[in-house]
């Protein structure tokens, strides 16, 4: 957490200093854990619809002109970003649903 505080620049650094002062004035404890700091950073800097937008991007993800590798990287990135926990079979079905039909048909013939 100390490293992240050290790396905050410009507005983010000013915001963090102000947050610490405000918490002290209100008699609230100092933020000492990464989880609490992360929660405050998200509350301040992420748009309210950030998570919903990420889910929509994942839901609408299609391979189109991407290579399978590029599609897979974007799929994995969005799955991590959305923090989706689901059975492996469901993830596979979600992944296959975005592949080009000619690739999906070949892949579906293979055992997982």
Phi, psi and omega in degrees: 000321181298324179295318179297316178301318179298326183276348179295132183237160173045238186300319182297319178295317178297316178301316182296315178300317180295320178299316179299315179296316181297318179297321179295317179298324181278359180075018178269152183290163177288142176283120184240350182250152178298321181299316179292319179296316180300318179299317179293319178298316179296317181300323184275319192252346178265136176299153182301326184266015183304310184292318179298319178299320179296317178297318179296319178299317179295315181299324183263005183295127177229149181294314182045245184269001180285153170287165178299322179296316179295317178299315180297318179297316179293320178300310180299316180302312182291324177297319178292315181300321181278348180055050182276129175243114182209164177299148182303322180299324179291319177297318179298316179297319178298315180297311181298325181299337181265349180288156173301142183307319182294329177281316180304317182297322179289316182295321181296338178284343183270147174290147181285000000 
